[in-house]
Amino acid sequence: MNIKFRLAVMNFLEFAVWGAYLTCMGNYLGKAGMGDNISWFYAIQGIVSIFMPTLMGIVADKYMQPQRVLGLCHLLAGVFMLACWWTGMNNPTPDKTVFITLYTLSVAFYMPTIALANTTAFSILTRNGMDTVKDFPPIRVLGTIGFIATMWFVNCAVWDNGSFAFTLGENAYKFQYTYMQFFVSGLLSFVLFAYCFTLPACPLTKKEGKTSLVEAFGLNAFKLFKTKKMALFFIFSALLGMCLQVTNGYAGPFITSFKGSVDAAVANSFAANNATLLTSISQMSEALCILMIPFCLKKFGIKGVMLMSMFAWVFRFGFFGVGNPAMPGVIFFILSCIVYGVAFDFFNVSGGIFVDQECEPSVKASAQGLFMMMTNGVGATIGTLAAGKIVNHFCSWQGDYLLGDWQTCWFIFAGFALVVGVSFALVFNPEKNR
C-alpha cells in the first residue's frame, strides 16, 4: 500500500481522536457543574505537554521505535478517555476530582502523540527518499480532515434513551453537549493503537562510542537553546502558544451563549445551535492552508510564515469580538474561522518542519517534543489560565450559558497577539543568524 496513504490514515485518526471533544468539551463541562473549571481542563493539556512529549520523545529516540510508542500512548489515552465517558454516563454531575484525574491521565498520554506522529511521518518519508517539505503537508491535511469529521459527527449525533439519530436542530442530547464525545474519542484511540503496529519500521539512530548521561536521557535537545536563532524560535513558540487553546476552550461556550439572548433571531439562529459545526470552518480553512505551506516557506521563509500566523491570531480574536450568530454578524464569525487556518497551520506545521530541518537525526524526536513542550505546554498553560481569569472576570455561568462582556475578552486577546507579532518582527532574524 502507498506509504503516503498509510501515513495520511495515521494522521486522520490522530486528529480525529482530538476533534471529538476539543472544541465542544466546554459545553459539556458547563452542564456537568464544572463550567468554572473550563480553563483548567485546557490548561491540563498544556501542563502535561511540558514534560510528557519530551519524555516520550526520549523513549522514541533511544529505546523504542516511534510508531510503537505512538500506538502504546493511544492505548492508554483511550482507556482513560473511556473511563471519563463511563463516569459521566453514570452521574450527570460527576465527582470533579475523579473526572479531572481520569481526564488528566488521558491527555497526558495523548499530547505526546502529536509530536510522535510527526516524527513517525518524517522518519518513514525520509527512509523512502521523499521530501518532507513537499510531501508532509498533504499527508498532514488528512489530520485536519479527521478533526473536522469528528467535529461534525459530535455536532449532529444524538443519543437519547438508547436511541441514536442525527440532527442539525436543537437537541440537548447532542454529543457536543454530553459525555458521549469522550466515548467517540476513546474508541478512535483504540483503532489508532492497532493501526500503529502495522506501520513500517522506524529504526533508531544509534550513536557510535560512549554516550554521556545527558545524551542517555535525551536532554541534548535542550542544547538547541544555545543557538540564538533556535532560542528565539522556542521563546516565541511559547508566546504564540498562549493563543492556541483560547478559542478551543471558549469559542463553543461563547457562540452557544447567544442561545440565552432575549433576541429570538439570535437565540434561534443556526450558528448558536450548531457551535461545533460552525467552528469546523476553522479546520476546513486549516486543511487548505496546510497545502500552502511548502510554497510559503520557500517564498517567505520561517519568519515570514510565522508573522502571518501571529497577525492572523489578531484577526481571529478581533472578528469574534465584533460578530454575533445572526446576519450580518455571523459573517465575522465565519471570517474568524477562515483566518484560523493561517493562525494555526502557519505556526504549528511549518514550525515542526523547521525543527526537523534544523536538528541532527539523533535528537529529532526529542526536539519535536521540545517544540511541543514550548507551544502546547508552557505557552498554552499560561495562556489558557490567563484567558480563564479574563473570561471569568467579565462573564459568568447563568444556567446552561456563559454570559457577560465577551467583546472585551476577545479584544484583550487580540491585543496580546498584536504585541507578540510586532515583537517577533523586530527581534527574530534567522537568516542573519544562519
N, C-alpha and C positions, 0 to 999 in steps of 0.2 A: 504494500500500500504506500502511496506517495507520502514522503516524510513531512512535507509542508501540511498536508491534510491532517495527518495524525497530530501534529503539533497544534493545528487550529482547533481540533476537537478538544485537546487538553486545555487550551485557553478558554474555549466556550464553557466547559464545565467549571473551570477555576473561578470565573467571574459570575457564572450563574448561581453558584453557592452563595456569593455575597449579595447579589442583586435581589435575592428572595426577601431580605429583611433590612438591608442597609438604609434605604430611603423611606421606609414606612414603619420602622420599629417605634418611632416616636408616638405615632397614633395609638399603637397597642399599649405602650407604657402609660400614656395618659389615662386610658380606660382601666388599666390594671392597678391604678393607685400609685404609680411610680413616675408620674409626669414631671415632678420637680427634680428628678434624677436623670433626665434625658442627657444632659451634658456629660454626666459621669459614665453613662453607658458608651458614649462615643469616645470619651477620654480613655476608657479602659483599653480600647483598641490601640490608642497611642501609647499608653503605659507599657503594655506588653510588647509593643513594637520597639521599645527602647532596647530590649535585650533579647527577645526571642528570635527575631530574624538573624541577628548576629550569631547567636548560639547555634541555630540550625544551619547557618551558613558555614560555620566552623566544621560541623559534622559532615556537611556535604563536600567541603574542601578536603578534609583529612581522613574521614573514616568510612563514609558510606556514599554511594553514588546518589547524586541529587534527585533523580527521578524517584528513587526508592524512599528517600527522606520525605519528598513531596507526598507520596502516597500514604505513608505512615502518619504524617501530620493530619491529613484529611480524615483518616480513620478515627483518630482521637477527637478531632474537631466535630465530626459528625455524631459521635457518641454523646458528647456533652450538649450539642445543639438539640438533639432529640430529647435529652433529659429536660431541657428548657420547655420544649413543646409539651412533654408529659406533665410537668409541674403546672404550666399554665392551663392545661386542659382540666386538671383536677381541682383548680381553685381560681375563681375569677379575679381575686386579688391575692396572688401568691406571696408567700413569705419573701420579703425583699432580700434578706441575707442569702437565703438558699438560691433564689433566682439569679442574683448577681454573681454568686460564686460559680454556678454552672455556666453562665454566660461568659464569665472571665476565662474559665478553663477552655471553653470552645474557641474563643477568639485568640487565646494565647497560642493555640496550635494552627489556627487559620492564617493569622497575619504573616508568619514566615513563608507561607506557601506562595505569596505573590512574587517575592524575590527568587524563591526556588524554582518557580515556573519559568521566570526569565532566564535563570542560569541553565536550566534543562534545555530550553529552546536554543539559547546561544551555543551551548556545547554541541548539540546534535546538528545544528546548521553548520557550524564550523567544521565538524568532523566529516560532513558531507560536501565540503568545498563550496558552501554558499556564502553570500554577502549578508551579514546581519543587518546592515543599514537598509539595504533594499528589500530583503526577504522577510525580516521580522515584522515590520508594521502590518502587512496584510494578514499575517498569522495572528497578531495581537488584536486585530479588529474583530476577530471572531469572539474574543473575550468580551468585548463590548456588546456584541450581538447576544451573547449568552446572558449578560447582565440585563439587557432590555427584555429578553424573553421571559425571565422570571419576574421582572417588574410587572409586565403585562399580565402574567398569569395570576400573581397575588392580587393585582388590582381588580380583576374580573371574577376570580374564583370565589365561590360561596360554599360554605359547609354549615348547614343548619339542621340539627337534629337527625343526623345520618343521611341527609340529602345533599347531593353535590350538584352545583349549577354554575353558570356564568352569567354575569350581568354588568352593564355599564351604569345602571341606575343606582339609586340609594339603597344600601342594604348593610345593616350593622354587622352582618356575619361574613362580609368580605374578608379574605385572608389578610388584606392590608391593615385591617383593624384588629386582628385576632392572633392567637398563638399559633395558628396554622402556618404562618410564614416561616416559623422555625422548623416545622416538620419538612417543608419543601427544601430548606437549606441543608438539613441533616441528611436527608435521603440522597441528595445530589453529591454530598461529600463521600458517601459510601460508594457511589458509582465511580467517582474520580479515583478513589483509593484503588479500586480494582483495575481501572484503566491504566494507572501509572505503571503497574508492573508488567504491562505489555509493550511499553515504550523501549526504543533502542537503548543500549548501554551508554553510559557517560563515564568512561574510566577516569579515575582520579589521577591528577598530575602529581607524581612522586618526585621529590627533590633528592638529588644525589648528595651523599655526605651527611655530616652531622646536622641535626635540627635544634635550634635554640628553643628555650622554654616559650618565648614569645611566639615563635612560629608554630610550635606544637599546639598552642591554644588558639591559633588563627588570629592573634591580635596584631599581626604585622599589617593588616589592612588599615589600622589607625595611623600608620606611618604616612598615609596619604595627606594627613593634616600638616606635615612638614613642608609640603609644596603649597605656595601661596595660592596658586590657581585652584587647587583642589580644596584647600581650607575655606576659601571664599565660597566656592561652589556648595560645599556642605552646609556652611553657615546660612547662606540664602535659601538653601533647600529647606532648612528648618523654619525660617521665617515664612516662606511661601507655604510650607506645610501647615502653618497655623490657619490657613484658609480652607484646607481640604475637607474637613468634616463639618464645617459650619452649616452648609446647605443640606448635607446628608442628614444631619440631625434635626434641622429646624424648618427646611422647606416644606416638608409634609404637614407638620402641625400648623405652620403659617398659612398655607393655602387652605387646609381643612378648616381653619379658624373662621373663614368667611361664611361657613355654614351657620355660624351664630349671629350673622348680620341681620339687622332689622329690615334691610332692603331685600325683598323677596327675589328680585332678579339676580342679586349677588349670591344669596344663600342657596338658591336652587340651580345655580349655574353648573354647567358640565364640569368645569375646572375644579370647583370647590368640592364636588362629589367624586372626582377621579384624580386626586392629587398625584398618586403614584404614576398613573398613565401620563399625566401632563409632564411631570418631571422626567419621564423617559425620553422626551425630546432631547434632553441633555445628553443622553447616551447615544442617540441617533447622530447628533452633531459630533460626538466623540468618535464614532465609527468613521465618519467622513474625514475628520481632522487627522486621524492616525495615518491615513493614506497620503496626507500632505507632508508628513514629517520628513521622509527622505529628501524631497525637493527643498524644503525649507532649511533643513540642516546644512545642505550643501550650498544653498544660496545665501543664507544669513548667518550661519554658524550658531554655536550653542548660546552665545549671548543674545543674539537677535531673537532666537526662538523662545528663550526664557523670558525676555522682555515682553514679547507678545502675550505670553501666559500671564504675567503679572498684571498687565493693564487690562487683560480680559477679565480678571477677577474683579477689577474696579467696576466694570460694566455688569458683571454677573450680579453683584450685590446691589448696585445702583438701580438696575431695572426692576428688581424685586421691590425696592423701596418706593417706586412710583406707580407700580401696577396694582391691579385687582382682577378677580376672576371673570368679571362681566366685560362685555365690549364697551369701549375700545381698550380698557385697561389690561385685558388678558394678553394683548399684543406685546406688552412689556414683559410679561411672564415668559412668553414664547421667545422673545429676543434674549432674555436672560438664559434660557435653556440652550439657545443656539451658541452663544459665546462661551458656554461652559466647555464645549469641545476643545476650543483653543486653550482655555484656562487650565484644564486638567491634562490633556494629552501633550501639549507642547512643553509641559514641565515633566510629568511623570515618565512618559515613554521615551522622549528624547534624552531625559536625564539618565535613564537606565542604559541607553545605548552609549552615551558619553562615558559613563563609568566603565562599561565593558571595554571600550576602546582605550581608555587611559590606564588600565590596570594590567599587571602581569597575570598570566594564566593561573598561577598558584594561589592567587588571592581574589579571583573574580567573584566567587560565591560570597566570600566574606565582605568584599567591597559592596556588592549588591545589598547585602544585609545591613551594612553601614548606611548606605543611601536610604534604605527603608527606615532605619532607626531615626535618622535625622528628620525625615519628612513625616512619615506616619507615626513616628514615636515621639521624639522631643517636640517637634513643631505642632503636630496635631493635638497632643495632650494639652499643651499650654493654650493653644488657640481655642480648643473646644471648651475647656473650663472657663476661659475668659469670656467666650461667647455666651456660655450658660449664665454667668454672672450678669452680663448685659441684658440678656433676654428676660431673666427672672426679675431684674430690676424694673424693666419697662412693661412686662407682661405678666399675667398670672392665669392659672387654670380656673375656668368658670364652667363647671360641669365637664363636658367632653371636649371643650375647646380652650385653646391657649390664646387669650385675648389681651389687647393692650396696644401700646405705641410701637408697632412693628417698624414703621418707617424710620424712626430714629435709629433703631438697631441696625437696619441694613445700611444706612448712611455711615454709621460708625465703622462697620466692617469694610465698606468701600474706601473710606479714608485711610484705613490701615494699609490696604493693598496698594493704594497710590503712593504712600510713603516708602514702602518696600521697593516698589518698581523704580522710583526715582533714585533711591539709594543704590540699587543694583546697577543702574545705568552709569552711575558715576564711578564706582569702585571696581567692578568686575571686568577685567580685560584679559581674557585667556590667551589671545594671540600674542600680546606683549610678553606674557609670562612663559610662552612656549620655549 
